[in-house]
Amino acid sequence: MFPDDWSGIPEDRLLGNETLQRIGEAIASLPPMQAEVIRLRDVLGWTSEEVRNALDISETNQRVLLHRARSRVRRDLGAYLSGGSEGV
């Protein structure tokens, strides 16, 4: 499933504190390993190798965890931005 097109959403809304808070809430609601992988990769900017070494996980496991985490956060953020009540 591809994400909705957010190009029509004003940039200030995408970068606003409320949106960033929603992203944080979505990450916090993830299973622990998914939350940790997405925090390390996307929030702190760690490399895949750094994450794998820190969490002692395989490359495949790290990719799966990151994909699932990003998909769920994207879904929750999409629901918020479209004005829906589902998600976080």
C-alpha positions, -999 to 999 in steps of 0.1 A, spaced: 0 0 0 14 34 -10 10 64 13 -16 91 5 -3 121 -14 4 147 12 16 173 -13 -15 194 -8 -10 197 29 6 230 40 42 225 51 36 242 84 10 216 93 34 188 84 62 203 105 40 217 133 44 206 169 11 188 170 21 166 140 55 159 155 37 150 187 15 126 168 46 110 152 61 105 187 28 90 200 27 66 170 63 55 177 56 51 214 26 28 205 47 4 185 60 -29 199 93 -23 217 117 -35 191 100 -17 163 99 15 183 136 12 191 147 5 155 127 34 141 139 57 169 175 48 162 173 49 124 149 77 117 150 99 148 187 96 158 200 89 123 220 58 131 231 36 102 217 1 97 249 -14 109 250 6 141 214 -4 149 221 -41 142 252 -40 164 235 -21 192 204 -44 193 222 -76 183 198 -84 154 203 -96 119 201 -74 88 169 -90 77 153 -86 111 163 -49 113 148 -43 78 115 -61 88 112 -42 121 119 -9 104 95 -15 75 67 -25 99 74 5 122 74 30 93 43 15 78 23 18 110 36 54 117 28 64 82 -7 49 85 -13 67 118 0 100 105 -21 97 74 -52 91 94 -44 122 115 -36 144 85 -67 134 66 -88 142 97 -97 106 105 -100 93 141 -82 60 135 -46 55 144 -28 68 175 
